[in-house]
């Protein structure tokens, strides 16, 4: 249902949040960036090792003394343990800013997404255990779990245990359906036991831009000629088809658009009961744009674009077809491997940042 508007000027993103069912979350846990986003209608935010690394680099003057104190307080701690303590603290700090929204919207929004360690992507028990610990950090935490072979059963079990999940490392319709079905099983198990589900707010992320990125790599690698504009529509097409199926089946989970590469990763989803999660730089760009804020979620991608992408890219067909990937194939899907590698690399880089405080390089004056 559309929200009531007033006659004062609103930025495009704020206008969207006030006039449609589409929500804005901030793809950053930086307090400065989240504050800007809240001023423009945001009702959620996200965090992961990549984001924490960026926050610490941008706000190092604020965090350096805290890093030193953690090192002093925890003499036996490894650099990795201190790094993940920082992930927790950055997340909790951002969650406190969102708590009023969480209270107002009774758990549907106002959450901070904290990501489980991507190195656990093959271990469902370890994922669930960390998800439980992360959920206890603040009432308004939502826990990110990768849509891998092990991640899907972890999503069901975490949901059953009352944890609101944000399914991440997800690019395809088959992955989204697996997530939605897992969440349904978890919610149904809770209901059968008389446990509360009304304040839970699960979401399933589609990293739309990362699917586009991969098809561009394939086009270069395999010398595929295609209208370059078509490659900007791949993630959009998957998102729109997934949204239609979710509505038809009545799944109790929302879709979230992430990994922005062009304005269509926002504008084409306006009007849907979905979450848009652009990083701060994209929010500034979109708010300065002249893109008309109007519902487009139900306007299908041109069939000729979908047909051309399907004909020339096997991996688009696998992403767009509800049976294009089996659970066993989730981990080997190229965008999954690329994204997990980036997230795991960020963990090591975060360790390196802590290492520079723990063991300063004697060769650097």
C-alpha positions as CSV (number, residue, x, y, z in Angstrom):
1,X,0.0,0.0,0.0
2,X,1.3,3.5,-0.9
3,X,2.4,5.7,1.9
4,X,0.8,9.1,2.5
5,X,2.8,11.9,1.0
6,X,3.0,15.6,1.7
7,X,3.7,18.5,-0.7
8,X,7.2,19.3,0.4
9,X,10.1,18.4,-1.8
10,X,11.6,14.9,-1.4
11,X,14.7,13.4,-2.9
12,X,13.9,10.6,-5.4
13,X,14.8,7.9,-2.9
14,X,12.7,9.5,-0.2
15,X,9.8,10.0,-2.6
16,X,10.0,6.3,-3.4
17,X,9.8,5.3,0.3
18,X,6.9,7.6,0.9
19,X,4.8,6.9,-2.2
20,X,5.3,3.2,-2.8
21,X,5.7,-0.1,-0.9
22,X,9.4,-0.2,-1.9
23,X,11.9,0.2,1.0
24,X,15.4,1.7,1.1
25,X,18.2,0.0,3.1
26,X,21.7,1.4,3.2
27,X,24.5,-0.9,1.9
28,X,26.9,0.3,4.5
29,X,27.4,0.4,8.3
30,X,29.2,3.7,8.3
31,X,27.5,6.0,10.7
32,X,28.0,9.1,8.5
33,X,26.6,7.2,5.4
34,X,23.8,5.6,7.3
35,X,22.7,9.0,8.8
36,X,22.5,10.4,5.3
37,X,20.4,7.4,4.2
38,X,18.0,7.6,7.1
39,X,17.4,11.3,6.2
40,X,16.3,10.1,2.8
41,X,13.9,7.4,4.0
42,X,16.1,4.4,4.7
43,X,14.8,1.8,7.2
44,X,17.7,-0.7,7.2
45,X,21.4,-1.3,6.6
46,X,23.9,-4.0,6.0
47,X,27.4,-5.0,7.0
48,X,30.0,-7.5,5.9
49,X,33.8,-7.9,6.0
50,X,34.2,-5.8,2.9
51,X,32.0,-3.0,4.4
52,X,33.8,-3.2,7.7
53,X,37.2,-2.9,6.0
54,X,35.9,0.2,4.2
55,X,34.4,1.7,7.4
56,X,37.7,1.2,9.3
57,X,39.8,2.8,6.5
58,X,37.4,5.8,6.3
59,X,37.0,6.2,10.0
60,X,40.4,5.1,11.2
61,X,40.9,8.2,13.4
62,X,37.8,7.0,15.3
63,X,38.7,3.3,15.4
64,X,42.4,3.2,15.9
65,X,42.3,3.6,19.7
66,X,39.6,1.0,19.9
67,X,41.7,-1.5,17.9
68,X,44.7,-0.8,20.2
69,X,42.5,-1.3,23.3
70,X,41.2,-4.6,22.0
71,X,44.7,-5.8,21.5
72,X,45.5,-4.8,25.1
73,X,42.4,-6.3,26.5
74,X,42.8,-9.6,24.8
75,X,46.5,-10.7,25.0
76,X,45.9,-14.2,23.6
77,X,43.6,-13.1,20.7
78,X,44.6,-13.6,17.1
79,X,44.3,-10.9,14.5
80,X,41.3,-12.8,13.1
81,X,39.5,-12.8,16.5
82,X,40.1,-9.1,16.9
83,X,39.0,-8.4,13.4
84,X,35.7,-10.2,13.9
85,X,35.2,-8.4,17.2
86,X,35.4,-5.2,15.1
87,X,32.8,-6.6,12.7
88,X,30.5,-7.1,15.7
89,X,31.2,-3.6,17.1
90,X,30.7,-1.8,13.8
91,X,27.4,-3.7,13.3
92,X,26.1,-3.1,16.8
93,X,26.9,0.6,16.5
94,X,24.9,0.9,13.3
95,X,22.1,-1.3,14.7
96,X,21.6,1.2,17.5
97,X,20.9,3.9,14.9
98,X,18.2,1.8,13.4
99,X,16.5,0.7,16.6
100,X,13.8,3.4,16.6
101,X,12.8,2.2,13.1
102,X,12.8,-1.4,14.3
103,X,10.5,-0.6,17.2
104,X,8.1,1.5,14.9
105,X,7.9,-1.2,12.3
106,X,7.8,-4.2,14.6
107,X,10.7,-6.0,13.1
108,X,9.8,-5.8,9.5
109,X,12.4,-3.1,9.0
110,X,14.9,-1.3,11.1
111,X,17.4,-4.1,11.0
112,X,21.2,-4.3,10.5
113,X,22.4,-7.1,8.4
114,X,25.5,-8.8,9.8
115,X,27.2,-11.4,7.7
116,X,28.4,-14.8,8.9
117,X,32.0,-15.6,8.1
118,X,32.1,-16.5,4.4
119,X,34.8,-19.1,5.1
120,X,32.1,-21.2,6.7
121,X,30.1,-21.6,3.5
122,X,30.4,-25.4,3.5
123,X,29.4,-26.0,7.1
124,X,25.7,-25.6,8.0
125,X,26.2,-26.3,11.7
126,X,28.9,-23.6,12.0
127,X,26.8,-21.1,10.1
128,X,23.8,-21.6,12.3
129,X,25.9,-21.4,15.5
130,X,27.4,-18.1,14.4
131,X,24.0,-16.9,13.3
132,X,22.6,-17.5,16.7
133,X,25.5,-15.6,18.3
134,X,25.2,-12.7,15.9
135,X,21.4,-12.5,16.5
136,X,22.0,-12.0,20.2
137,X,24.2,-8.9,19.6
138,X,21.1,-6.7,19.2
139,X,17.4,-7.2,19.0
140,X,17.3,-5.7,15.5
141,X,20.0,-7.9,13.9
142,X,19.3,-9.8,10.7
143,X,21.9,-12.4,9.8
144,X,23.3,-12.9,6.3
145,X,23.8,-16.5,5.2
146,X,25.2,-17.4,1.8
147,X,23.0,-19.4,-0.6
148,X,25.3,-22.3,-0.9
149,X,24.7,-26.0,-0.7
150,X,25.3,-25.8,3.1
151,X,23.7,-22.4,3.4
152,X,20.2,-23.5,2.4
153,X,19.7,-25.9,5.3
154,X,21.3,-23.4,7.6
155,X,18.7,-20.8,6.5
156,X,15.9,-23.2,7.4
157,X,17.3,-24.1,10.8
158,X,18.2,-20.4,11.6
159,X,14.7,-19.4,10.7
160,X,13.2,-22.2,12.8
161,X,15.3,-20.9,15.8
162,X,13.7,-17.4,15.3
163,X,16.6,-15.7,13.5
164,X,15.6,-13.3,10.7
165,X,17.9,-14.1,7.8
166,X,19.2,-12.2,4.8
167,X,20.1,-14.7,2.1
168,X,23.2,-13.4,0.4
169,X,25.7,-14.6,-2.3
170,X,22.6,-15.1,-4.4
171,X,22.1,-14.4,-8.2
172,X,19.6,-16.8,-9.6
173,X,16.0,-17.7,-9.6
174,X,16.7,-21.3,-8.4
175,X,18.7,-20.0,-5.5
176,X,15.9,-17.6,-4.5
177,X,13.3,-20.4,-4.7
178,X,15.5,-22.6,-2.5
179,X,15.8,-19.8,0.0
180,X,12.0,-19.1,0.0
181,X,11.2,-22.7,0.5
182,X,13.7,-23.1,3.3
183,X,12.3,-20.0,5.1
184,X,8.8,-21.4,4.7
185,X,9.8,-24.7,6.2
186,X,11.5,-22.9,9.1
187,X,8.5,-20.6,9.7
188,X,6.0,-23.5,9.5
189,X,8.0,-25.5,12.1
190,X,7.9,-22.6,14.4
191,X,4.2,-22.1,14.0
192,X,3.5,-25.8,14.7
193,X,5.3,-25.4,18.0
194,X,3.4,-22.1,18.8
195,X,6.5,-20.0,18.5
196,X,6.4,-16.3,17.4
197,X,7.0,-15.3,13.8
198,X,5.1,-12.0,13.5
199,X,8.1,-9.8,14.2
200,X,10.5,-11.7,11.9
201,X,11.6,-10.0,8.7
202,X,13.5,-12.3,6.4
203,X,14.8,-11.1,3.0
204,X,16.5,-12.7,0.1
205,X,19.1,-10.7,-1.7
206,X,19.7,-10.9,-5.5
207,X,23.1,-9.4,-6.3
208,X,21.8,-8.2,-9.6
209,X,25.0,-6.4,-10.7
210,X,27.2,-9.4,-10.1
211,X,25.3,-11.5,-12.6
212,X,25.7,-8.7,-15.1
213,X,29.4,-8.5,-14.3
214,X,29.9,-12.2,-15.0
215,X,28.1,-12.2,-18.3
216,X,30.4,-9.3,-19.4
217,X,33.4,-11.4,-18.4
218,X,32.0,-14.3,-20.5
219,X,31.3,-12.0,-23.5
220,X,35.0,-10.9,-23.5
221,X,36.4,-14.4,-22.9
222,X,34.3,-16.1,-25.5
223,X,34.2,-13.3,-28.1
224,X,30.4,-13.0,-27.9
225,X,28.9,-10.0,-29.7
226,X,25.7,-8.6,-28.3
227,X,24.2,-5.2,-27.8
228,X,26.0,-4.0,-24.7
229,X,22.8,-2.5,-23.4
230,X,21.3,-6.0,-23.2
231,X,23.9,-7.0,-20.6
232,X,22.6,-4.3,-18.2
233,X,19.2,-6.1,-18.1
234,X,20.3,-9.6,-17.0
235,X,20.0,-9.1,-13.3
236,X,16.9,-7.0,-13.7
237,X,15.2,-9.8,-15.7
238,X,16.0,-12.4,-13.0
239,X,14.8,-10.1,-10.2
240,X,11.5,-9.3,-11.9
241,X,10.7,-12.9,-12.7
242,X,11.6,-14.0,-9.2
243,X,9.3,-11.3,-7.7
244,X,6.4,-12.5,-9.9
245,X,6.9,-16.1,-8.7
246,X,7.2,-15.0,-5.1
247,X,3.9,-13.2,-5.3
248,X,2.2,-16.1,-7.0
249,X,3.3,-18.5,-4.4
250,X,2.8,-16.3,-1.4
251,X,6.3,-16.7,0.1
252,X,6.8,-14.9,3.4
253,X,10.1,-13.3,2.4
254,X,11.0,-10.1,0.6
255,X,13.5,-9.7,-2.2
256,X,16.3,-7.2,-1.9
257,X,18.3,-5.7,-4.8
258,X,22.0,-5.3,-4.2
259,X,25.3,-4.9,-6.2
260,X,24.3,-1.7,-8.0
261,X,25.8,-1.1,-11.5
262,X,23.2,1.1,-13.1
263,X,20.1,3.1,-12.1
264,X,17.8,0.3,-13.3
265,X,18.9,-1.8,-10.3
266,X,16.7,0.8,-8.5
267,X,14.3,2.3,-10.9
268,X,13.1,-1.0,-12.5
269,X,12.0,-2.3,-9.1
270,X,10.1,0.7,-7.8
271,X,6.6,-0.2,-6.7
272,X,7.4,-3.7,-5.6
273,X,7.1,-4.8,-2.0
274,X,10.9,-5.2,-2.0
275,X,14.0,-3.7,-0.6
276,X,16.5,-1.5,-2.5
277,X,20.0,-1.5,-1.0
278,X,22.3,0.8,-2.8
279,X,25.7,1.9,-1.3
280,X,26.0,5.5,-0.2
281,X,27.7,6.7,-3.5
282,X,24.8,5.3,-5.5
283,X,22.3,7.0,-3.2
284,X,23.9,10.3,-3.7
285,X,23.9,9.7,-7.5
286,X,20.3,8.6,-7.6
287,X,19.1,11.5,-5.5
288,X,20.8,13.9,-7.9
289,X,19.2,12.2,-10.9
290,X,16.2,13.1,-13.0
291,X,14.9,9.5,-13.2
292,X,11.2,9.6,-12.7
293,X,9.9,7.8,-9.5
294,X,7.1,5.6,-10.8
295,X,6.3,1.9,-10.4
296,X,8.0,-0.3,-13.0
297,X,8.3,-3.6,-11.1
298,X,5.4,-5.2,-13.1
299,X,6.7,-4.0,-16.5
300,X,8.4,-7.1,-18.0
301,X,11.9,-6.9,-19.6
302,X,11.5,-7.0,-23.4
303,X,11.3,-10.6,-24.6
304,X,13.8,-10.0,-27.3
305,X,16.4,-9.1,-24.7
306,X,15.7,-12.1,-22.6
307,X,15.7,-14.4,-25.6
308,X,19.1,-13.0,-26.8
309,X,20.7,-13.3,-23.4
310,X,19.3,-16.9,-23.1
311,X,20.6,-17.8,-26.5
312,X,24.1,-16.5,-26.1
313,X,24.8,-17.1,-22.4
314,X,24.3,-20.5,-20.8
315,X,24.7,-19.0,-17.3
316,X,21.9,-16.5,-17.9
317,X,19.6,-19.3,-18.8
318,X,20.6,-21.2,-15.7
319,X,19.9,-18.0,-13.6
320,X,16.6,-17.3,-15.3
321,X,15.1,-20.8,-15.4
322,X,13.5,-22.0,-12.1
323,X,15.2,-25.4,-12.8
324,X,18.4,-24.0,-14.2
325,X,20.6,-24.9,-11.2
326,X,20.3,-27.7,-8.7
327,X,21.3,-27.3,-5.0
328,X,24.5,-29.2,-5.7
329,X,25.4,-26.7,-8.4
330,X,25.0,-23.5,-6.3
331,X,28.6,-23.5,-5.0
332,X,30.1,-24.0,-8.5
333,X,28.1,-21.2,-10.2
334,X,30.7,-18.7,-11.3
335,X,29.2,-15.6,-9.6
336,X,29.0,-17.6,-6.4
337,X,32.7,-18.5,-6.6
338,X,33.8,-15.0,-7.5
339,X,31.8,-13.4,-4.7
340,X,32.9,-15.9,-2.0
341,X,36.5,-15.3,-3.1
342,X,36.1,-11.6,-2.7
343,X,34.4,-11.8,0.7
344,X,37.1,-14.3,1.9
345,X,39.8,-12.0,0.6
346,X,38.3,-9.1,2.5
347,X,38.5,-11.2,5.7
348,X,42.2,-11.6,5.1
349,X,42.6,-7.9,4.4
350,X,40.8,-7.1,7.6
351,X,43.2,-9.3,9.4
352,X,46.0,-7.4,7.8
353,X,44.7,-4.1,9.0
354,X,44.6,-5.5,12.6
355,X,48.1,-7.0,12.1
356,X,49.5,-3.6,11.4
357,X,48.4,-2.6,14.9
358,X,49.3,-5.9,16.5
359,X,52.8,-6.1,14.8
360,X,53.7,-2.8,13.2
361,X,56.1,-3.2,10.3
362,X,59.6,-2.3,11.6
363,X,60.7,-1.5,8.0
364,X,58.2,1.4,7.8
365,X,59.3,4.5,9.5
